[in-house]
C-alpha cells in the first residue's frame, strides 16, 4: 500500500515538471510564426527563436475562444446571455415586421380585387341593415368604387 502511494506521488511530481516546460516561438524562413515546446530544428538556419517563460500561462482554450484574458467566466456568460437575448429580440421584431408586411400585401390584393370587381360593370349586390339582399344601383356603385380606391391607395404603397 505504501509503495502505491509513493508511485502515485512520483507520477504526479513528474507530470508537474512536464507542465513547466518552456515554449519556443520562432519565425521560419517562409515568414510564418511557429510555437512549440521544443526549440527550432537545426535544419532551419538564420532563425531567431525566443523562449516564452512559463510564468506567462498560454492557454489554448483562451486563445482559441478569443476571449479577453481579464474577464471571468461569469462575465463571459453574462455577455453571452445579453447577446443571445438581443438576437432573440431582433428575430422577434423581424418576424413581426414580416407578418405586418404580409398582412399589408394581402389587404392590398383584396382592395384591388374589390375595385376591379366594382369597375367591371357586373351586376353586384350588397346586404342592408335588415340582412336583405339589395342590388347596387349606379350611385351605390360609385360610392363603393370611391371607398375601394381609398383602400387601394391606403394599402398599396
ZAKOLGU-997489 format. One record per atom (N, C-alpha, C): x, y, z; residue number from 1; residue in three letters. Coordinates in nm, 4 decimals, padded with zeros to 6 digits, m for minus. Each point is the difference from the previous one (the first is absolute). Layout:
BEGIN
{atom {X Y Z} NUM 'ALA'}
...
END
This chain:
BEGIN
{atom {00.0816 m00.1179 00.0000} 1 'UNK'}
{atom {m00.0816 00.1179 00.0000} 1 'UNK'}
{atom {00.0868 00.1254 00.0000} 1 'UNK'}
{atom {00.1069 m00.0039 00.0766} 2 'UNK'}
{atom {00.0892 00.1136 00.0099} 2 'UNK'}
{atom {00.0727 00.0229 m00.1326} 2 'UNK'}
{atom {00.0349 m00.1072 m00.0696} 3 'UNK'}
{atom {00.0694 00.0149 m00.1285} 3 'UNK'}
{atom {m00.0939 00.0598 m00.1060} 3 'UNK'}
{atom {m00.1293 m00.0312 00.0093} 4 'UNK'}
{atom {m00.0970 00.0566 m00.0943} 4 'UNK'}
{atom {m00.0125 00.1508 00.0189} 4 'UNK'}
{atom {m00.0021 00.0456 00.1225} 5 'UNK'}
{atom {m00.0101 00.1441 00.0249} 5 'UNK'}
{atom {00.1276 00.0720 m00.0440} 5 'UNK'}
{atom {00.1148 m00.0636 00.0188} 6 'UNK'}
{atom {00.1265 00.0607 m00.0440} 6 'UNK'}
{atom {00.0028 00.0071 m00.1527} 6 'UNK'}
{atom {m00.0453 m00.1057 m00.0656} 7 'UNK'}
{atom {m00.0044 m00.0023 m00.1456} 7 'UNK'}
{atom {m00.0954 00.1069 m00.0539} 7 'UNK'}
{atom {m00.1129 00.0172 00.0637} 8 'UNK'}
{atom {m00.0956 00.1034 m00.0403} 8 'UNK'}
{atom {00.0610 00.1390 00.0181} 8 'UNK'}
{atom {00.0682 00.0200 00.1115} 9 'UNK'}
{atom {00.0643 00.1292 00.0264} 9 'UNK'}
{atom {00.1072 00.0307 m00.1047} 9 'UNK'}
{atom {00.0809 m00.0972 m00.0337} 10 'UNK'}
{atom {00.1052 00.0209 m00.0996} 10 'UNK'}
{atom {m00.0590 00.0286 m00.1383} 10 'UNK'}
{atom {m00.1092 m00.0671 m00.0326} 11 'UNK'}
{atom {m00.0657 00.0228 m00.1296} 11 'UNK'}
{atom {m00.0527 00.1421 m00.0080} 11 'UNK'}
{atom {m00.0663 00.0431 00.1056} 12 'UNK'}
{atom {m00.0518 00.1366 00.0021} 12 'UNK'}
{atom {00.1120 00.1030 m00.0025} 12 'UNK'}
{atom {00.1090 m00.0282 00.0672} 13 'UNK'}
{atom {00.1142 00.0904 00.0016} 13 'UNK'}
{atom {00.0608 00.0119 m00.1396} 13 'UNK'}
{atom {00.0105 m00.1112 m00.0714} 14 'UNK'}
{atom {00.0575 00.0052 m00.1352} 14 'UNK'}
{atom {m00.0927 00.0753 m00.0962} 14 'UNK'}
{atom {m00.1303 m00.0103 00.0203} 15 'UNK'}
{atom {m00.0936 00.0736 m00.0849} 15 'UNK'}
{atom {00.0104 00.1503 00.0228} 15 'UNK'}
{atom {00.0269 00.0403 00.1233} 16 'UNK'}
{atom {00.0121 00.1430 00.0273} 16 'UNK'}
{atom {00.1255 00.0568 m00.0653} 16 'UNK'}
{atom {00.1083 m00.0785 m00.0084} 17 'UNK'}
{atom {00.1200 00.0468 m00.0687} 17 'UNK'}
{atom {m00.0251 00.0122 m00.1502} 17 'UNK'}
{atom {m00.0778 m00.0901 m00.0566} 18 'UNK'}
{atom {m00.0297 00.0064 m00.1429} 18 'UNK'}
{atom {m00.0847 00.1226 m00.0308} 18 'UNK'}
{atom {m00.0827 00.0397 00.0923} 19 'UNK'}
{atom {m00.0844 00.1157 m00.0215} 19 'UNK'}
{atom {00.0797 00.1298 00.0059} 19 'UNK'}
{atom {00.1203 m00.0033 00.0574} 20 'UNK'}
{atom {00.0828 00.1180 00.0142} 20 'UNK'}
{atom {00.0976 00.0183 m00.1164} 20 'UNK'}
{atom {m00.0157 m00.0772 m00.1072} 21 'UNK'}
{atom {00.0912 00.0098 m00.1131} 21 'UNK'}
{atom {m00.0145 00.1360 m00.0674} 21 'UNK'}
{atom {00.1116 00.0510 m00.0545} 22 'UNK'}
{atom {m00.0026 00.1279 m00.0688} 22 'UNK'}
{atom {m00.0645 m00.0137 m00.1360} 22 'UNK'}
{atom {m00.0533 00.1108 m00.0464} 23 'UNK'}
{atom {m00.0548 00.0063 m00.1345} 23 'UNK'}
{atom {00.0924 00.0862 m00.0839} 23 'UNK'}
{atom {00.0164 m00.0370 m00.1252} 24 'UNK'}
{atom {00.0870 00.0735 m00.0901} 24 'UNK'}
{atom {m00.0821 00.0552 m00.1153} 24 'UNK'}
{atom {00.0362 00.1225 m00.0361} 25 'UNK'}
{atom {m00.0674 00.0642 m00.1123} 25 'UNK'}
{atom {00.1096 00.0441 m00.0967} 25 'UNK'}
{atom {m00.0216 m00.0341 m00.1282} 26 'UNK'}
{atom {00.0954 00.0436 m00.1003} 26 'UNK'}
{atom {m00.0695 00.0232 m00.1329} 26 'UNK'}
{atom {00.0677 00.0843 m00.0780} 27 'UNK'}
{atom {m00.0513 00.0324 m00.1319} 27 'UNK'}
{atom {00.0828 m00.0783 m00.1004} 27 'UNK'}
{atom {m00.0690 m00.0835 m00.0761} 28 'UNK'}
{atom {00.0677 m00.0849 m00.0970} 28 'UNK'}
{atom {00.0412 00.0769 m00.1232} 28 'UNK'}
{atom {00.0750 m00.0657 m00.0887} 29 'UNK'}
{atom {00.0454 00.0667 m00.1225} 29 'UNK'}
{atom {m00.1159 00.0388 m00.0926} 29 'UNK'}
{atom {m00.1147 m00.0662 00.0161} 30 'UNK'}
{atom {m00.1160 00.0322 m00.0832} 30 'UNK'}
{atom {m00.0782 00.1191 00.0555} 30 'UNK'}
{atom {00.0438 00.0549 00.1156} 31 'UNK'}
{atom {m00.0647 00.1164 00.0561} 31 'UNK'}
{atom {m00.1104 m00.0328 00.0989} 31 'UNK'}
{atom {m00.0293 m00.1274 00.0220} 32 'UNK'}
{atom {m00.1060 m00.0393 00.0933} 32 'UNK'}
{atom {00.0577 m00.0177 00.1396} 32 'UNK'}
{atom {m00.0810 00.0346 00.0986} 33 'UNK'}
{atom {00.0396 m00.0174 00.1395} 33 'UNK'}
{atom {m00.0334 m00.1421 00.0453} 33 'UNK'}
{atom {00.0890 m00.0588 00.0757} 34 'UNK'}
{atom {m00.0187 m00.1352 00.0532} 34 'UNK'}
{atom {00.0062 00.0058 00.1517} 34 'UNK'}
{atom {m00.0795 m00.0811 00.0655} 35 'UNK'}
{atom {m00.0028 m00.0078 00.1451} 35 'UNK'}
{atom {00.0120 m00.1466 00.0372} 35 'UNK'}
{atom {00.1001 m00.0327 00.0824} 36 'UNK'}
{atom {00.0254 m00.1408 00.0313} 36 'UNK'}
{atom {00.0625 m00.0098 00.1378} 36 'UNK'}
{atom {m00.0001 m00.1213 00.0547} 37 'UNK'}
{atom {00.0664 m00.0222 00.1281} 37 'UNK'}
{atom {00.1457 m00.0415 m00.0201} 37 'UNK'}
{atom {00.0444 m00.0078 m00.1239} 38 'UNK'}
{atom {00.1403 m00.0319 m00.0312} 38 'UNK'}
{atom {00.0587 00.1169 m00.0791} 38 'UNK'}
{atom {00.1304 00.0218 00.0097} 39 'UNK'}
{atom {00.0606 00.1083 m00.0771} 39 'UNK'}
{atom {m00.0076 m00.0311 m00.1501} 39 'UNK'}
{atom {00.0257 00.1001 m00.0849} 40 'UNK'}
{atom {m00.0084 m00.0261 m00.1429} 40 'UNK'}
{atom {00.1003 m00.1060 m00.0424} 40 'UNK'}
{atom {m00.0332 m00.0787 m00.1015} 41 'UNK'}
{atom {00.0924 m00.1047 m00.0434} 41 'UNK'}
{atom {00.1296 00.0599 m00.0539} 41 'UNK'}
{atom {00.1050 m00.0790 00.0065} 42 'UNK'}
{atom {00.1311 00.0462 m00.0441} 42 'UNK'}
{atom {00.0032 00.0213 m00.1511} 42 'UNK'}
{atom {m00.0872 m00.0663 m00.0739} 43 'UNK'}
{atom {m00.0003 00.0146 m00.1454} 43 'UNK'}
{atom {m00.0460 00.1379 m00.0431} 43 'UNK'}
{atom {m00.0743 00.0693 00.0878} 44 'UNK'}
{atom {m00.0456 00.1353 m00.0299} 44 'UNK'}
{atom {00.1094 00.0955 00.0440} 44 'UNK'}
{atom {00.0572 00.0729 m00.0970} 45 'UNK'}
{atom {00.1142 00.0877 00.0302} 45 'UNK'}
{atom {m00.0442 00.1452 m00.0018} 45 'UNK'}
{atom {00.0813 00.0817 00.0643} 46 'UNK'}
{atom {m00.0221 00.1442 00.0064} 46 'UNK'}
{atom {m00.1389 00.0338 00.0532} 46 'UNK'}
{atom {m00.0376 m00.0698 00.1052} 47 'UNK'}
{atom {m00.1312 00.0223 00.0592} 47 'UNK'}
{atom {00.0194 00.0436 00.1443} 47 'UNK'}
{atom {m00.0673 00.1068 00.0366} 48 'UNK'}
{atom {00.0050 00.0451 00.1390} 48 'UNK'}
{atom {m00.1120 m00.0682 00.0758} 48 'UNK'}
{atom {00.0341 m00.0654 00.1100} 49 'UNK'}
{atom {m00.1031 m00.0629 00.0824} 49 'UNK'}
{atom {m00.0086 00.0748 00.1311} 49 'UNK'}
{atom {m00.1120 m00.0085 00.0621} 50 'UNK'}
{atom {m00.0246 00.0707 00.1245} 50 'UNK'}
{atom {m00.0671 m00.0967 00.0958} 50 'UNK'}
{atom {00.0557 m00.0180 00.1182} 51 'UNK'}
{atom {m00.0599 m00.0854 00.1019} 51 'UNK'}
{atom {m00.1062 00.0805 00.0732} 51 'UNK'}
{atom {m00.1159 m00.0573 00.0103} 52 'UNK'}
{atom {m00.1083 00.0649 00.0721} 52 'UNK'}
{atom {00.0010 m00.0563 00.1410} 52 'UNK'}
{atom {00.0178 00.0837 00.1006} 53 'UNK'}
{atom {00.0072 m00.0525 00.1371} 53 'UNK'}
{atom {m00.1328 m00.0626 00.0420} 53 'UNK'}
{atom {00.0120 m00.0986 00.0870} 54 'UNK'}
{atom {m00.1202 m00.0709 00.0446} 54 'UNK'}
{atom {m00.0800 00.0816 00.1001} 54 'UNK'}
{atom {00.0531 00.1102 00.0471} 55 'UNK'}
{atom {m00.0747 00.0835 00.0935} 55 'UNK'}
{atom {m00.1207 00.0630 m00.0707} 55 'UNK'}
{atom {00.0098 00.0147 m00.1331} 56 'UNK'}
{atom {m00.1118 00.0518 m00.0767} 56 'UNK'}
{atom {m00.0776 m00.1186 m00.0543} 56 'UNK'}
{atom {m00.1134 m00.0324 00.0591} 57 'UNK'}
{atom {m00.0726 m00.1174 m00.0460} 57 'UNK'}
{atom {m00.0618 00.0245 m00.1381} 57 'UNK'}
{atom {00.0216 m00.0944 m00.0874} 58 'UNK'}
{atom {m00.0611 00.0045 m00.1320} 58 'UNK'}
{atom {m00.1008 m00.1126 m00.0049} 58 'UNK'}
{atom {m00.1236 00.0369 00.0032} 59 'UNK'}
{atom {m00.1081 m00.0984 00.0000} 59 'UNK'}
{atom {m00.0588 m00.0089 m00.1392} 59 'UNK'}
{atom {00.0042 m00.1187 m00.0636} 60 'UNK'}
{atom {m00.0583 m00.0134 m00.1332} 60 'UNK'}
{atom {m00.1490 00.0329 m00.0001} 60 'UNK'}
{atom {m00.0693 m00.0300 00.1082} 61 'UNK'}
{atom {m00.1436 00.0279 00.0058} 61 'UNK'}
{atom {m00.0252 00.1505 m00.0002} 61 'UNK'}
{atom {00.0831 00.0761 00.0691} 62 'UNK'}
{atom {m00.0188 00.1446 00.0060} 62 'UNK'}
{atom {00.0315 00.0643 m00.1337} 62 'UNK'}
{atom {00.1056 m00.0478 m00.0679} 63 'UNK'}
{atom {00.0338 00.0590 m00.1287} 63 'UNK'}
{atom {m00.0962 m00.0433 m00.1076} 63 'UNK'}
{atom {m00.0527 m00.1191 00.0070} 64 'UNK'}
{atom {m00.0929 m00.0475 m00.1026} 64 'UNK'}
{atom {m00.1352 00.0670 00.0122} 64 'UNK'}
{atom {m00.0437 00.0269 00.1215} 65 'UNK'}
{atom {m00.1327 00.0604 00.0168} 65 'UNK'}
{atom {00.0017 00.1488 m00.0311} 65 'UNK'}
{atom {00.1172 00.0615 00.0009} 66 'UNK'}
{atom {00.0091 00.1415 m00.0296} 66 'UNK'}
{atom {m00.0480 00.0868 00.1151} 66 'UNK'}
{atom {m00.0225 m00.0574 00.1146} 67 'UNK'}
{atom {m00.0500 00.0753 00.1141} 67 'UNK'}
{atom {00.1135 00.0802 00.0611} 67 'UNK'}
{atom {m00.0328 00.1122 00.0555} 68 'UNK'}
{atom {00.0995 00.0814 00.0659} 68 'UNK'}
{atom {00.0455 m00.0717 00.1262} 68 'UNK'}
{atom {00.1321 m00.0008 00.0253} 69 'UNK'}
{atom {00.0490 m00.0754 00.1151} 69 'UNK'}
{atom {m00.0447 00.0571 00.1333} 69 'UNK'}
{atom {m00.0420 00.1263 00.0069} 70 'UNK'}
{atom {m00.0376 00.0601 00.1263} 70 'UNK'}
{atom {m00.1438 m00.0264 00.0408} 70 'UNK'}
{atom {m00.0806 m00.0579 m00.0880} 71 'UNK'}
{atom {m00.1410 m00.0203 00.0320} 71 'UNK'}
{atom {m00.0208 m00.1356 00.0665} 71 'UNK'}
{atom {m00.0836 00.0023 00.1011} 72 'UNK'}
{atom {m00.0286 m00.1252 00.0694} 72 'UNK'}
{atom {m00.1039 m00.0788 m00.0784} 72 'UNK'}
{atom {m00.0162 m00.1223 00.0369} 73 'UNK'}
{atom {m00.0957 m00.0871 m00.0681} 73 'UNK'}
{atom {m00.1426 00.0510 00.0197} 73 'UNK'}
{atom {m00.0291 00.0552 00.1158} 74 'UNK'}
{atom {m00.1336 00.0540 00.0260} 74 'UNK'}
{atom {m00.0276 00.1216 m00.0885} 74 'UNK'}
{atom {00.1023 00.0861 m00.0190} 75 'UNK'}
{atom {m00.0167 00.1162 m00.0872} 75 'UNK'}
{atom {m00.0216 m00.0438 m00.1447} 75 'UNK'}
{atom {00.0765 m00.0987 m00.0436} 76 'UNK'}
{atom {m00.0159 m00.0517 m00.1363} 76 'UNK'}
{atom {m00.1386 m00.0594 m00.0194} 76 'UNK'}
{atom {m00.0477 m00.0721 00.1003} 77 'UNK'}
{atom {m00.1336 m00.0602 m00.0086} 77 'UNK'}
{atom {m00.1077 00.1082 m00.0044} 77 'UNK'}
{atom {00.0171 00.1044 00.0802} 78 'UNK'}
{atom {m00.0981 00.1085 00.0013} 78 'UNK'}
{atom {m00.0018 00.0717 m00.1357} 78 'UNK'}
{atom {00.1175 00.0243 m00.0582} 79 'UNK'}
{atom {00.0062 00.0631 m00.1319} 79 'UNK'}
{atom {m00.0639 m00.0888 m00.1057} 79 'UNK'}
{atom {00.0223 m00.1302 00.0093} 80 'UNK'}
{atom {m00.0601 m00.0941 m00.0951} 80 'UNK'}
{atom {m00.1524 00.0047 00.0107} 80 'UNK'}
{atom {m00.0507 00.0001 00.1217} 81 'UNK'}
{atom {m00.1458 00.0048 00.0188} 81 'UNK'}
{atom {m00.0585 00.1307 m00.0533} 81 'UNK'}
{atom {00.0718 00.1116 00.0191} 82 'UNK'}
{atom {m00.0473 00.1279 m00.0527} 82 'UNK'}
{atom {m00.0053 m00.0041 m00.1530} 82 'UNK'}
{atom {00.1049 m00.0532 m00.0617} 83 'UNK'}
{atom {00.0013 m00.0105 m00.1463} 83 'UNK'}
{atom {m00.1111 m00.0916 m00.0492} 83 'UNK'}
{atom {m00.0210 m00.1093 00.0708} 84 'UNK'}
{atom {m00.1045 m00.0947 m00.0378} 84 'UNK'}
{atom {m00.1382 00.0650 00.0124} 84 'UNK'}
{atom {m00.0231 00.0750 00.1062} 85 'UNK'}
{atom {m00.1285 00.0671 00.0192} 85 'UNK'}
{atom {m00.0206 00.1074 m00.1067} 85 'UNK'}
{atom {00.1034 00.0749 m00.0319} 86 'UNK'}
{atom {m00.0107 00.1030 m00.1041} 86 'UNK'}
{atom {m00.0311 m00.0640 m00.1353} 86 'UNK'}
{atom {00.0626 m00.1148 m00.0289} 87 'UNK'}
{atom {m00.0261 m00.0698 m00.1255} 87 'UNK'}
{atom {m00.1435 m00.0510 m00.0048} 87 'UNK'}
{atom {m00.0497 m00.0521 00.1119} 88 'UNK'}
{atom {m00.1389 m00.0482 00.0046} 88 'UNK'}
{atom {m00.0981 00.1156 m00.0198} 88 'UNK'}
{atom {00.0283 00.1150 00.0613} 89 'UNK'}
{atom {m00.0870 00.1160 m00.0172} 89 'UNK'}
{atom {00.0016 00.0485 m00.1448} 89 'UNK'}
{atom {00.1170 m00.0003 m00.0618} 90 'UNK'}
{atom {00.0101 00.0430 m00.1402} 90 'UNK'}
{atom {m00.0758 m00.0971 m00.0906} 90 'UNK'}
{atom {00.0111 m00.1298 00.0284} 91 'UNK'}
{atom {m00.0734 m00.0995 m00.0789} 91 'UNK'}
{atom {m00.1510 00.0173 00.0162} 91 'UNK'}
{atom {m00.0430 00.0265 00.1236} 92 'UNK'}
{atom {m00.1426 00.0196 00.0263} 92 'UNK'}
{atom {m00.0515 00.1234 m00.0728} 92 'UNK'}
{atom {00.0779 00.1084 00.0034} 93 'UNK'}
{atom {m00.0391 00.1231 m00.0674} 93 'UNK'}
{atom {m00.0059 m00.0219 m00.1511} 93 'UNK'}
{atom {00.0967 m00.0727 m00.0540} 94 'UNK'}
{atom {00.0005 m00.0282 m00.1443} 94 'UNK'}
{atom {m00.1203 m00.0850 m00.0386} 94 'UNK'}
{atom {m00.0380 m00.0953 00.0846} 95 'UNK'}
{atom {m00.1166 m00.0839 m00.0284} 95 'UNK'}
{atom {m00.1284 00.0832 00.0023} 95 'UNK'}
{atom {m00.0106 00.0931 00.0953} 96 'UNK'}
{atom {m00.1181 00.0874 00.0069} 96 'UNK'}
{atom {m00.0081 00.0896 m00.1235} 96 'UNK'}
{atom {00.1134 00.0548 m00.0412} 97 'UNK'}
{atom {00.0013 00.0851 m00.1187} 97 'UNK'}
{atom {m00.0386 m00.0795 m00.1247} 97 'UNK'}
{atom {00.0490 m00.1226 m00.0097} 98 'UNK'}
{atom {m00.0344 m00.0844 m00.1148} 98 'UNK'}
{atom {m00.1490 m00.0318 m00.0006} 98 'UNK'}
{atom {m00.0577 m00.0260 00.1176} 99 'UNK'}
{atom {m00.1432 m00.0288 00.0084} 99 'UNK'}
{atom {m00.0817 00.1240 m00.0389} 99 'UNK'}
{atom {00.0448 00.1189 00.0426} 100 'UNK'}
{atom {m00.0694 00.1231 m00.0359} 100 'UNK'}
{atom {00.0069 00.0249 m00.1506} 100 'UNK'}
{atom {00.1158 m00.0251 m00.0595} 101 'UNK'}
{atom {00.0137 00.0177 m00.1448} 101 'UNK'}
{atom {m00.0889 m00.0977 m00.0756} 101 'UNK'}
{atom {m00.0066 m00.1222 00.0492} 102 'UNK'}
{atom {m00.0837 m00.1004 m00.0653} 102 'UNK'}
{atom {m00.1478 00.0384 00.0110} 102 'UNK'}
{atom {m00.0423 00.0489 00.1156} 103 'UNK'}
{atom {m00.1397 00.0423 00.0176} 103 'UNK'}
{atom {m00.0308 00.1200 m00.0892} 103 'UNK'}
{atom {00.0938 00.0935 m00.0121} 104 'UNK'}
{atom {m00.0208 00.1165 m00.0858} 104 'UNK'}
{atom {m00.0099 m00.0426 m00.1460} 104 'UNK'}
{atom {00.0823 m00.0946 m00.0410} 105 'UNK'}
{atom {m00.0064 m00.0493 m00.1382} 105 'UNK'}
{atom {m00.1337 m00.0687 m00.0265} 105 'UNK'}
{atom {m00.0483 m00.0763 00.0963} 106 'UNK'}
{atom {m00.1296 m00.0672 m00.0154} 106 'UNK'}
{atom {m00.1128 00.1021 m00.0078} 106 'UNK'}
{atom {00.0050 00.1017 00.0855} 107 'UNK'}
{atom {m00.1018 00.1059 m00.0040} 107 'UNK'}
{atom {00.0033 00.0745 m00.1330} 107 'UNK'}
{atom {00.1178 00.0241 m00.0525} 108 'UNK'}
{atom {00.0131 00.0668 m00.1295} 108 'UNK'}
{atom {m00.0630 m00.0850 m00.1104} 108 'UNK'}
{atom {00.0279 m00.1287 00.0003} 109 'UNK'}
{atom {m00.0576 m00.0903 m00.1003} 109 'UNK'}
{atom {m00.1523 m00.0011 00.0092} 109 'UNK'}
{atom {m00.0514 m00.0083 00.1220} 110 'UNK'}
{atom {m00.1453 m00.0006 00.0186} 110 'UNK'}
{atom {m00.0633 00.1315 m00.0483} 110 'UNK'}
{atom {00.0634 00.1131 00.0305} 111 'UNK'}
{atom {m00.0545 00.1302 m00.0405} 111 'UNK'}
{atom {00.0018 00.0132 m00.1526} 111 'UNK'}
{atom {00.1073 m00.0453 m00.0640} 112 'UNK'}
{atom {00.0067 00.0060 m00.1466} 112 'UNK'}
{atom {m00.1055 m00.0902 m00.0647} 112 'UNK'}
{atom {m00.0166 m00.1184 00.0557} 113 'UNK'}
{atom {m00.1023 m00.0913 m00.0534} 113 'UNK'}
{atom {m00.1406 00.0611 00.0142} 113 'UNK'}
{atom {m00.0263 00.0602 00.1140} 114 'UNK'}
{atom {m00.1311 00.0642 00.0220} 114 'UNK'}
{atom {m00.0215 00.1132 m00.1007} 114 'UNK'}
{atom {00.1034 00.0822 m00.0218} 115 'UNK'}
{atom {m00.0103 00.1102 m00.0953} 115 'UNK'}
{atom {m00.0220 m00.0517 m00.1419} 115 'UNK'}
{atom {00.0727 m00.1049 m00.0379} 116 'UNK'}
{atom {m00.0186 m00.0586 m00.1340} 116 'UNK'}
{atom {m00.1411 m00.0552 m00.0174} 116 'UNK'}
{atom {m00.0514 m00.0662 00.1040} 117 'UNK'}
{atom {m00.1362 m00.0531 m00.0075} 117 'UNK'}
{atom {m00.1014 00.1125 m00.0183} 117 'UNK'}
{atom {00.0180 00.1081 00.0751} 118 'UNK'}
{atom {m00.0942 00.1122 m00.0094} 118 'UNK'}
{atom {00.0088 00.0707 m00.1355} 118 'UNK'}
{atom {00.1191 00.0109 m00.0542} 119 'UNK'}
{atom {00.0180 00.0684 m00.1276} 119 'UNK'}
{atom {m00.0353 m00.0867 m00.1204} 119 'UNK'}
{atom {m00.0166 m00.1289 00.0216} 120 'UNK'}
{atom {m00.0282 m00.0901 m00.1122} 120 'UNK'}
{atom {m00.1393 00.0224 m00.0585} 120 'UNK'}
{atom {m00.0910 00.0562 00.0757} 121 'UNK'}
{atom {m00.1349 00.0251 m00.0486} 121 'UNK'}
{atom {m00.0940 m00.1175 00.0205} 121 'UNK'}
{atom {00.0477 m00.1070 00.0591} 122 'UNK'}
{atom {m00.0844 m00.1161 00.0275} 122 'UNK'}
{atom {m00.1000 00.0379 00.1080} 122 'UNK'}
{atom {m00.1161 m00.0529 m00.0094} 123 'UNK'}
{atom {m00.1055 00.0280 00.0973} 123 'UNK'}
{atom {00.0420 m00.0537 00.1367} 123 'UNK'}
{atom {m00.0055 00.0856 00.1009} 124 'UNK'}
{atom {00.0437 m00.0386 00.1340} 124 'UNK'}
{atom {m00.1090 00.0326 00.1004} 124 'UNK'}
{atom {00.0064 m00.0703 00.1125} 125 'UNK'}
{atom {m00.0993 00.0198 00.1051} 125 'UNK'}
{atom {00.0702 00.0168 00.1335} 125 'UNK'}
{atom {m00.0669 00.0675 00.0897} 126 'UNK'}
{atom {00.0466 00.0157 00.1378} 126 'UNK'}
{atom {m00.1136 m00.0379 00.0931} 126 'UNK'}
{atom {00.0262 00.0061 00.1285} 127 'UNK'}
{atom {m00.1031 m00.0302 00.0998} 127 'UNK'}
{atom {m00.0260 00.1260 00.0810} 127 'UNK'}
{atom {m00.1257 00.0265 00.0256} 128 'UNK'}
{atom {m00.0352 00.1185 00.0783} 128 'UNK'}
{atom {00.0000 m00.0335 00.1487} 128 'UNK'}
{atom {m00.0421 00.0930 00.0824} 129 'UNK'}
{atom {00.0018 m00.0158 00.1460} 129 'UNK'}
{atom {m00.0919 m00.1123 00.0474} 129 'UNK'}
{atom {m00.1055 m00.0300 m00.0739} 130 'UNK'}
{atom {m00.0913 m00.1073 00.0383} 130 'UNK'}
{atom {00.0489 m00.1360 m00.0519} 130 'UNK'}
{atom {00.1109 m00.0008 m00.0735} 131 'UNK'}
{atom {00.0527 m00.1250 m00.0519} 131 'UNK'}
{atom {m00.0578 m00.0382 m00.1343} 131 'UNK'}
{atom {m00.0733 00.0900 m00.0605} 132 'UNK'}
{atom {m00.0598 m00.0281 m00.1305} 132 'UNK'}
{atom {00.1002 00.0311 m00.1105} 132 'UNK'}
{atom {m00.0066 m00.0762 m00.1045} 133 'UNK'}
{atom {00.0878 00.0192 m00.1150} 133 'UNK'}
{atom {m00.0545 00.1153 m00.0845} 133 'UNK'}
{atom {00.0922 00.0942 m00.0315} 134 'UNK'}
{atom {m00.0387 00.1186 m00.0774} 134 'UNK'}
{atom {00.0954 00.0095 m00.1190} 134 'UNK'}
{atom {m00.0559 00.0126 m00.1222} 135 'UNK'}
{atom {00.0807 00.0161 m00.1200} 135 'UNK'}
{atom {00.0544 00.1425 m00.0024} 135 'UNK'}
{atom {00.1294 00.0151 m00.0340} 136 'UNK'}
{atom {00.0640 00.1318 m00.0028} 136 'UNK'}
{atom {m00.0499 00.0793 m00.1208} 136 'UNK'}
{atom {m00.0350 00.1230 00.0260} 137 'UNK'}
{atom {m00.0312 00.0892 m00.1116} 137 'UNK'}
{atom {00.1261 00.0813 m00.0310} 137 'UNK'}
{atom {m00.0072 00.0926 m00.0942} 138 'UNK'}
{atom {00.1184 00.0744 m00.0438} 138 'UNK'}
{atom {00.0585 00.0870 00.1108} 138 'UNK'}
{atom {m00.0815 00.0615 00.0811} 139 'UNK'}
{atom {00.0518 00.0855 00.1084} 139 'UNK'}
{atom {00.0685 m00.0830 00.1081} 139 'UNK'}
{atom {m00.0598 m00.1130 00.0310} 140 'UNK'}
{atom {00.0636 m00.0899 00.0986} 140 'UNK'}
{atom {00.1326 m00.0530 m00.0548} 140 'UNK'}
{atom {00.0040 m00.0336 m00.1282} 141 'UNK'}
{atom {00.1217 m00.0526 m00.0612} 141 'UNK'}
{atom {00.1097 00.1071 00.0027} 141 'UNK'}
{atom {m00.0352 00.1260 m00.0323} 142 'UNK'}
{atom {00.0987 00.1078 m00.0011} 142 'UNK'}
{atom {00.0573 00.0241 00.1402} 142 'UNK'}
{atom {m00.0831 m00.0012 00.0999} 143 'UNK'}
{atom {00.0507 00.0195 00.1374} 143 'UNK'}
{atom {00.0859 m00.1194 00.0422} 143 'UNK'}
{atom {m00.0366 m00.1223 m00.0403} 144 'UNK'}
{atom {00.0806 m00.1184 00.0313} 144 'UNK'}
{atom {00.1334 00.0054 m00.0736} 144 'UNK'}
{atom {00.0003 00.0495 m00.1244} 145 'UNK'}
{atom {00.1260 00.0141 m00.0760} 145 'UNK'}
{atom {00.0910 00.1012 00.0691} 145 'UNK'}
{atom {m00.0560 00.1112 00.0468} 146 'UNK'}
{atom {00.0809 00.1003 00.0708} 146 'UNK'}
{atom {00.0609 m00.0581 00.1278} 146 'UNK'}
{atom {m00.0773 m00.0764 00.0726} 147 'UNK'}
{atom {00.0519 m00.0653 00.1220} 147 'UNK'}
{atom {00.1087 m00.1009 m00.0345} 147 'UNK'}
{atom {m00.0196 m00.0747 m00.1072} 148 'UNK'}
{atom {00.0997 m00.0985 m00.0418} 148 'UNK'}
{atom {00.1283 00.0691 m00.0457} 148 'UNK'}
{atom {m00.0112 00.1127 m00.0678} 149 'UNK'}
{atom {00.1192 00.0749 m00.0419} 149 'UNK'}
{atom {00.0754 00.0537 00.1209} 149 'UNK'}
{atom {m00.0728 00.0443 00.1013} 150 'UNK'}
{atom {00.0657 00.0448 00.1230} 150 'UNK'}
{atom {00.0750 m00.1150 00.0669} 150 'UNK'}
{atom {m00.0641 m00.1175 m00.0006} 151 'UNK'}
{atom {00.0653 m00.1168 00.0615} 151 'UNK'}
{atom {00.1254 m00.0402 m00.0785} 151 'UNK'}
{atom {m00.0084 00.0071 m00.1325} 152 'UNK'}
{atom {00.1169 m00.0324 m00.0826} 152 'UNK'}
{atom {00.1124 00.0983 00.0273} 152 'UNK'}
{atom {m00.0318 00.1293 00.0047} 153 'UNK'}
{atom {00.1039 00.0988 00.0259} 153 'UNK'}
{atom {00.0586 m00.0138 00.1414} 153 'UNK'}
{atom {m00.0808 m00.0471 00.0937} 154 'UNK'}
{atom {00.0483 m00.0176 00.1376} 154 'UNK'}
{atom {00.0906 m00.1224 00.0121} 154 'UNK'}
{atom {m00.0387 m00.1134 m00.0585} 155 'UNK'}
{atom {00.0721 m00.1254 00.0186} 155 'UNK'}
{atom {00.1088 m00.0241 m00.1031} 155 'UNK'}
{atom {m00.0127 00.0548 m00.1187} 156 'UNK'}
{atom {00.0970 m00.0274 m00.1068} 156 'UNK'}
{atom {00.0952 00.1181 m00.0173} 156 'UNK'}
{atom {00.0955 00.0090 00.0854} 157 'UNK'}
{atom {00.0976 00.1094 m00.0050} 157 'UNK'}
{atom {00.1303 m00.0485 m00.0563} 157 'UNK'}
END
